[in-house]
Amino acid sequence: AREVDAIRVAPKHAMGWYWKGAALHDLGRLEESIKAFDESLRLNGDDVAAWTGRGVSSLELGDRASAVRFFTKAIELAPKNYQARVLRGEVYRQLEKYQDGVDDLNVALELSPESVDALVNRAMCLIHLQKTEESLRDLDAAIARDPKNQYARYYRAAYHVDRKEYREALKHVEAGIGAATTVREMLEHLREGCKEALGE
């Protein structure tokens, strides 16, 4: 933290303000990061990375409407920027605008077919759109690329639980248990439910 506080950005150096914003974001100092990104954008309104960074900080502060606006600006400036598409698609999912999320994530996957984040977020949107088979294909593709992806494993396990296929669910739960995260807690809860249903 001291290193970031010690950064003295030249008043008209847009990139310097961007890097300070990124560093502050990584330290969890989101409101300060927003001020730095805003200064960067005041100096250079065409900086896609700064618009994206501004959107990420807004999203993490719970301001989804602003996040959509900033990611949209990044996409307008760089239509082939798949990362901004993934991020905006994720926000649309959180806002329950599932078809808008699918539309963004379709484009993201055209631009970057290997994006696990895009696959998982699209799968989650498709689940809410009751497109089960399509969502399962995305989850399986995500797992093939990243076997320990906790979100993909959780939703794949939940599918089997809904069908009372507890052994299959447990396979995904055990494969997804990893670092201590909120998703791990969800997986552990599923595991307990499966074992209880199986009488174990």
C-alpha positions in Angstrom: 0.0 0.0 0.0 2.8 2.4 0.8 4.3 1.9 -2.7 1.0 2.9 -4.3 0.6 5.9 -2.0 4.2 6.9 -3.0 3.3 7.0 -6.7 3.5 10.5 -8.0 1.8 10.6 -11.4 2.7 13.4 -13.7 -0.5 15.6 -13.9 -1.0 15.0 -17.7 0.2 11.4 -17.9 -2.9 9.4 -18.6 -1.2 6.0 -18.6 0.3 6.7 -15.2 -3.1 7.4 -13.8 -4.4 4.2 -15.3 -1.6 2.1 -13.7 -2.3 3.8 -10.3 -6.0 3.0 -10.7 -5.1 -0.6 -11.5 -2.8 -0.9 -8.5 -5.4 0.6 -6.1 -8.0 -1.8 -7.4 -5.7 -4.7 -6.7 -5.4 -3.5 -3.2 -9.1 -3.3 -2.8 -9.2 0.5 -2.6 -11.9 0.7 -5.1 -13.2 4.3 -4.6 -9.6 5.6 -4.9 -9.1 3.5 -8.0 -12.1 5.1 -9.6 -10.7 8.5 -9.0 -7.5 7.5 -10.7 -9.3 5.9 -13.7 -11.5 9.0 -14.0 -8.3 11.2 -14.2 -6.9 8.9 -16.8 -10.0 9.1 -18.9 -10.2 12.9 -18.5 -6.8 13.0 -20.1 -7.4 10.3 -22.7 -11.0 9.3 -23.3 -10.0 6.7 -25.8 -8.2 4.4 -23.3 -10.1 1.1 -23.5 -8.2 -0.4 -20.6 -9.2 2.6 -18.4 -12.9 2.3 -19.3 -12.7 -1.4 -18.5 -10.9 -0.8 -15.2 -13.5 1.8 -14.3 -16.2 -0.7 -15.1 -14.6 -3.4 -13.0 -14.2 -1.1 -9.9 -17.8 0.0 -10.3 -19.1 -3.5 -10.5 -17.2 -4.6 -7.4 -18.7 -1.6 -5.6 -22.2 -2.9 -6.6 -22.9 -0.2 -9.2 -24.0 -2.5 -12.0 -25.6 0.3 -14.1 -22.4 2.2 -14.2 -20.4 -0.9 -14.9 -22.6 -1.6 -18.0 -22.1 2.0 -19.2 -18.3 1.8 -18.9 -18.0 -1.7 -20.5 -20.2 -0.4 -23.3 -17.9 2.5 -23.9 -14.9 0.1 -24.0 -16.7 -2.1 -26.6 -17.6 1.0 -28.7 -13.9 1.9 -28.8 -12.7 -1.7 -29.4 -15.5 -3.9 -30.8 -13.1 -6.9 -30.8 -12.3 -6.6 -27.1 -13.7 -9.9 -25.9 -12.9 -9.1 -22.2 -15.3 -6.2 -22.1 -17.9 -8.4 -23.7 -17.5 -11.1 -21.1 -17.7 -8.5 -18.3 -20.8 -6.9 -19.6 -22.3 -10.3 -20.2 -21.6 -11.1 -16.6 -23.3 -7.9 -15.4 -26.3 -8.6 -17.6 -26.6 -12.0 -16.0 -26.5 -10.4 -12.5 -29.2 -7.9 -13.7 -31.3 -10.9 -14.8 -31.1 -9.7 -18.4 -30.2 -13.2 -19.5 -30.7 -12.8 -23.3 -28.6 -9.7 -23.4 -26.0 -11.6 -21.5 -26.1 -14.5 -24.0 -25.8 -12.1 -26.9 -22.6 -10.5 -25.5 -21.1 -13.8 -24.5 -21.8 -15.2 -28.0 -19.7 -12.4 -29.4 -17.0 -13.0 -26.8 -16.8 -16.6 -27.7 -16.5 -15.8 -31.4 -13.6 -13.5 -30.6 -12.0 -15.9 -28.0 -13.4 -19.5 -28.3 -11.3 -20.7 -25.4 -12.7 -18.3 -22.9 -13.8 -20.4 -19.9 -15.4 -17.3 -18.2 -17.5 -16.7 -21.3 -18.6 -20.3 -21.4 -19.6 -20.4 -17.7 -21.4 -17.1 -17.8 -23.3 -18.1 -20.9 -24.2 -21.4 -19.3 -25.6 -19.6 -16.3 -27.7 -17.3 -18.5 -29.0 -20.3 -20.5 -30.0 -22.1 -17.4 -32.3 -19.1 -16.5 -33.6 -19.1 -20.1 -34.5 -22.8 -19.6 -32.1 -23.9 -22.4 -30.8 -26.8 -20.4 -29.0 -28.8 -23.1 -27.2 -25.7 -24.4 -26.1 -24.8 -20.9 -24.8 -28.3 -20.3 -22.7 -28.2 -23.4 -21.2 -24.9 -22.3 -20.5 -26.3 -18.8 -18.9 -29.4 -20.2 -16.8 -27.4 -22.6 -15.6 -25.2 -19.7 -14.8 -28.2 -17.6 -12.8 -29.7 -20.5 -10.7 -26.5 -20.6 -10.5 -26.0 -16.8 -11.3 -29.2 -14.9 -11.3 -27.5 -11.5 -13.5 -24.5 -12.4 -15.7 -24.2 -9.3 -18.6 -22.5 -11.0 -18.8 -25.0 -13.8 -18.6 -27.9 -11.4 -21.2 -26.4 -9.1 -23.8 -25.9 -11.8 -23.0 -29.3 -13.4 -23.5 -30.9 -9.9 -26.7 -28.9 -9.3 -28.1 -30.3 -12.6 -27.6 -33.9 -11.4 -29.0 -33.1 -7.9 -32.2 -31.8 -9.5 -32.4 -35.2 -11.3 -31.6 -37.1 -8.1 -28.4 -38.4 -9.7 -26.4 -37.9 -6.5 -23.4 -40.0 -7.4 -22.8 -38.0 -10.6 -23.3 -34.8 -8.6 -20.7 -35.9 -6.1 -18.1 -36.5 -8.9 -18.4 -32.9 -9.9 -18.4 -31.6 -6.4 -15.3 -33.5 -5.5 -13.5 -32.3 -8.6 -14.5 -28.7 -7.9 -13.5 -28.5 -4.2 -10.4 -26.4 -4.1 -9.4 -23.1 -2.6 -11.5 -21.6 0.1 -14.0 -19.5 -1.8 -17.7 -18.7 -1.6 -18.2 -21.3 -4.4 -16.4 -23.9 -2.3 -18.9 -23.3 0.5 -21.7 -23.9 -2.1 -20.0 -27.1 -3.3 -19.6 -28.3 0.3 -23.3 -27.7 0.9 -24.2 -29.7 -2.2 -21.9 -32.5 -1.0 -23.6 -32.7 2.3 -27.0 -32.9 0.7 -25.9 -35.6 -1.8 -24.4 -37.7 1.0 -27.5 -37.3 3.1 -29.7 -38.3 0.2 -27.5 -41.4 -0.3 -27.6 -42.3 3.4 -23.9 -41.8 3.8 
